[in-house]
Amino acid sequence: MRNIFFPIALSLAASAAAAPPARVEIDYEISRNGSVIADASHRLEHDAKSYTLAESWKGRGLVALAGDIHRSSRGAVVADGLRPVEFEDRRTRREPRRVAFDPADKAPTLERQDQLSLAWTFAFAPPRGTVSVRVADGKHVTTYTYKVAGRERVKTPAGEFDGLKLVKQKDKPDAKSTEIWLAADRDYLPVRVLIVDKEGTRMDQVATKISLQ
């Protein structure tokens, strides 16, 4: 999943207006073309200065044979989102992938994200317009451009929300399309992610349960 992109102007809402609770747990269902194939859970803990994120992904049915996925991210909470210092991606029958970010790097926060922090940094600093994000996964560093596509009601098993919709801009016609919905009336938590590839296969991740502390 690689898209080479170029930085563009950023426009972010004040982080004070969007700070999730100190502990958030969200369970998700992942479906392929309408059939549920996996369950995932995300856990965020932060004290307004530092954060930890953990994801566990477990397949259903035949997909379970591929094994589990565990990803983690930790770093600092800053005025314009989450600033990772370390990311790890561990999967069954694959060597772990790790990213260590340079604490002295002065690059803008959105230019130093990992695959797990990406959606959650928007919960701390929701975009108002078009943003460019550089994402590291332990193998590649890829740039994505997201545009705010307005508000719409988004229904999930966890509830119905006032969704702030973000759409990834394609750099070529056959690139995957990605849409992210943040619950504007629930601390801008990521409640749905939809990815559609060039063959039309739809991978949909929707929240089934949200726990706040």
C-alpha positions as CSV (number, residue, x, y, z in Angstrom):
1,M,0.0,0.0,0.0
2,R,2.4,2.7,-1.3
3,N,1.5,6.1,-2.5
4,I,4.3,8.7,-3.1
5,F,3.0,12.1,-2.3
6,F,4.2,15.6,-1.7
7,P,3.6,17.9,1.3
8,I,0.9,20.5,1.0
9,A,-0.6,23.2,3.3
10,L,-1.9,22.0,6.6
11,S,-5.0,23.3,8.4
12,L,-5.7,21.8,11.9
13,A,-8.3,22.6,14.5
14,A,-7.0,23.5,18.0
15,S,-6.1,20.4,19.9
16,A,-7.7,21.7,23.0
17,A,-11.1,21.3,21.3
18,A,-10.5,17.6,20.7
19,A,-8.7,15.6,23.4
20,P,-10.0,12.0,23.9
21,P,-10.4,10.7,27.5
22,A,-7.3,9.4,29.2
23,R,-8.3,5.8,28.4
24,V,-10.2,4.7,25.3
25,E,-10.9,1.2,24.0
26,I,-12.7,0.6,20.7
27,D,-13.6,-2.8,19.3
28,Y,-14.0,-3.1,15.5
29,E,-15.3,-5.6,13.0
30,I,-13.5,-5.9,9.7
31,S,-15.5,-7.1,6.7
32,R,-14.6,-7.9,3.1
33,N,-17.4,-7.2,0.7
34,G,-19.9,-7.4,3.5
35,S,-18.7,-10.6,5.2
36,V,-17.0,-10.2,8.6
37,I,-13.5,-11.7,8.4
38,A,-11.8,-10.4,11.6
39,D,-12.1,-8.5,14.9
40,A,-9.8,-5.8,16.1
41,S,-9.4,-3.8,19.2
42,H,-7.6,-0.5,19.8
43,R,-6.5,0.8,23.2
44,L,-5.4,4.4,23.8
45,E,-3.9,5.7,27.0
46,H,-2.6,9.2,27.5
47,D,-1.9,11.8,30.1
48,A,-1.9,14.8,27.8
49,K,1.9,14.6,27.6
50,S,2.6,11.1,26.4
51,Y,0.5,8.3,24.9
52,T,0.5,4.5,24.2
53,L,-1.6,2.8,21.5
54,A,-2.1,-0.9,21.1
55,E,-4.0,-2.9,18.4
56,S,-4.8,-6.6,18.4
57,W,-6.3,-8.1,15.2
58,K,-7.7,-11.7,15.1
59,G,-9.1,-13.3,12.0
60,R,-12.3,-15.3,11.8
61,G,-12.8,-18.6,9.9
62,L,-10.2,-19.3,7.3
63,V,-8.7,-15.9,7.8
64,A,-7.7,-17.0,11.4
65,L,-5.2,-19.4,9.8
66,A,-3.1,-16.4,8.8
67,G,-2.5,-15.7,12.5
68,D,-2.8,-12.6,14.7
69,I,-1.6,-9.1,14.3
70,H,-0.3,-6.9,17.2
71,R,0.8,-3.3,16.6
72,S,1.8,-0.7,19.1
73,S,2.8,3.0,19.1
74,R,4.1,5.3,21.8
75,G,5.2,8.8,21.9
76,A,4.3,12.4,22.9
77,V,1.0,14.3,22.8
78,V,1.7,17.7,21.3
79,A,-0.4,20.7,20.2
80,D,-1.0,19.3,16.7
81,G,-1.6,15.7,17.5
82,L,0.4,12.5,18.4
83,R,4.1,12.5,17.8
84,P,5.4,8.9,17.8
85,V,8.8,7.8,19.0
86,E,8.4,4.1,18.5
87,F,6.2,1.8,16.4
88,E,6.1,-2.0,16.3
89,D,4.2,-4.4,14.0
90,R,4.2,-8.1,15.0
91,R,2.5,-10.7,12.9
92,T,2.4,-14.5,12.9
93,R,5.1,-16.1,10.8
94,R,6.7,-12.7,9.9
95,E,9.7,-10.9,11.3
96,P,8.6,-7.9,13.5
97,R,8.8,-4.5,11.9
98,R,9.9,-1.6,14.0
99,V,10.3,2.2,13.5
100,A,12.3,4.4,15.9
101,F,11.7,8.1,15.3
102,D,14.4,10.6,16.1
103,P,13.2,12.7,19.1
104,A,15.4,15.6,17.8
105,D,13.6,15.6,14.4
106,K,11.9,19.0,13.9
107,A,9.6,17.8,11.1
108,P,5.9,18.7,11.5
109,T,3.9,16.2,13.5
110,L,1.9,15.0,10.5
111,E,5.1,14.2,8.6
112,R,6.2,11.7,11.2
113,Q,3.3,9.2,11.8
114,D,3.1,5.5,11.9
115,Q,0.3,3.2,10.7
116,L,-1.4,3.0,14.1
117,S,-1.1,6.7,15.1
118,L,-2.4,8.0,11.8
119,A,-6.2,7.9,12.6
120,W,-5.7,8.7,16.2
121,T,-3.6,11.8,15.7
122,F,-6.7,13.3,13.9
123,A,-8.7,12.7,17.2
124,F,-6.3,15.1,19.0
125,A,-6.1,17.6,16.1
126,P,-9.0,17.2,13.6
127,P,-8.2,18.6,10.2
128,R,-10.3,21.5,8.7
129,G,-9.1,21.2,5.2
130,T,-6.5,19.2,3.2
131,V,-3.6,17.6,5.1
132,S,-0.5,15.7,4.0
133,V,0.7,12.9,6.2
134,R,3.9,10.9,6.1
135,V,3.5,7.4,7.5
136,A,6.2,4.8,8.4
137,D,5.4,1.1,8.7
138,G,8.9,-0.3,9.3
139,K,9.6,-1.0,5.6
140,H,8.4,2.1,3.7
141,V,7.7,5.7,4.4
142,T,4.6,6.8,2.4
143,T,2.8,10.1,2.0
144,Y,-1.0,10.4,1.9
145,T,-3.1,13.4,1.3
146,Y,-6.5,13.6,3.0
147,K,-9.2,16.0,2.3
148,V,-12.1,16.9,4.6
149,A,-15.3,15.8,2.8
150,G,-17.8,17.4,5.2
151,R,-20.1,16.0,7.8
152,E,-22.4,13.0,7.5
153,R,-24.2,10.7,9.9
154,V,-22.4,7.4,10.2
155,K,-24.1,4.3,11.6
156,T,-22.1,1.6,13.3
157,P,-22.9,-1.2,15.8
158,A,-21.4,1.1,18.5
159,G,-23.9,3.8,17.7
160,E,-24.8,6.6,15.2
161,F,-22.5,9.6,15.1
162,D,-21.9,13.0,13.5
163,G,-19.1,11.9,11.3
164,L,-16.3,14.1,10.1
165,K,-15.4,12.4,6.8
166,L,-11.8,12.3,5.5
167,V,-11.1,11.1,2.0
168,K,-7.6,10.1,0.8
169,Q,-6.7,11.8,-2.5
170,K,-5.6,9.4,-5.2
171,D,-2.3,10.0,-7.0
172,K,-3.1,7.6,-9.8
173,P,-6.5,6.2,-11.1
174,D,-5.9,2.6,-9.9
175,A,-4.8,3.6,-6.4
176,K,-6.8,2.3,-3.4
177,S,-9.4,4.7,-2.1
178,T,-9.6,5.3,1.7
179,E,-12.3,7.1,3.7
180,I,-12.1,7.7,7.5
181,W,-15.0,8.8,9.7
182,L,-14.2,10.6,13.0
183,A,-17.1,10.9,15.5
184,A,-17.2,14.7,16.0
185,D,-19.8,14.2,18.8
186,R,-17.6,11.6,20.5
187,D,-14.2,13.2,20.9
188,Y,-13.4,12.7,17.2
189,L,-12.7,9.0,17.7
190,P,-12.1,6.9,14.6
191,V,-15.3,4.9,14.2
192,R,-15.1,3.7,10.6
193,V,-12.4,3.2,7.9
194,L,-13.3,2.0,4.4
195,I,-10.7,0.9,1.8
196,V,-11.6,0.0,-1.8
197,D,-9.0,-1.4,-4.1
198,K,-8.8,-1.2,-7.9
199,E,-10.8,-4.4,-8.3
200,G,-13.6,-3.0,-6.1
201,T,-12.9,-5.2,-3.1
202,R,-14.3,-3.3,0.0
203,M,-12.5,-3.6,3.4
204,D,-14.7,-2.0,6.0
205,Q,-13.7,-1.5,9.6
206,V,-16.5,-0.3,11.9
207,A,-16.7,0.3,15.6
208,T,-18.8,-2.2,17.6
209,K,-18.1,-1.0,21.1
210,I,-16.5,2.1,22.6
211,S,-15.4,2.2,26.3
212,L,-14.1,5.5,27.8
213,Q,-12.5,6.2,31.2
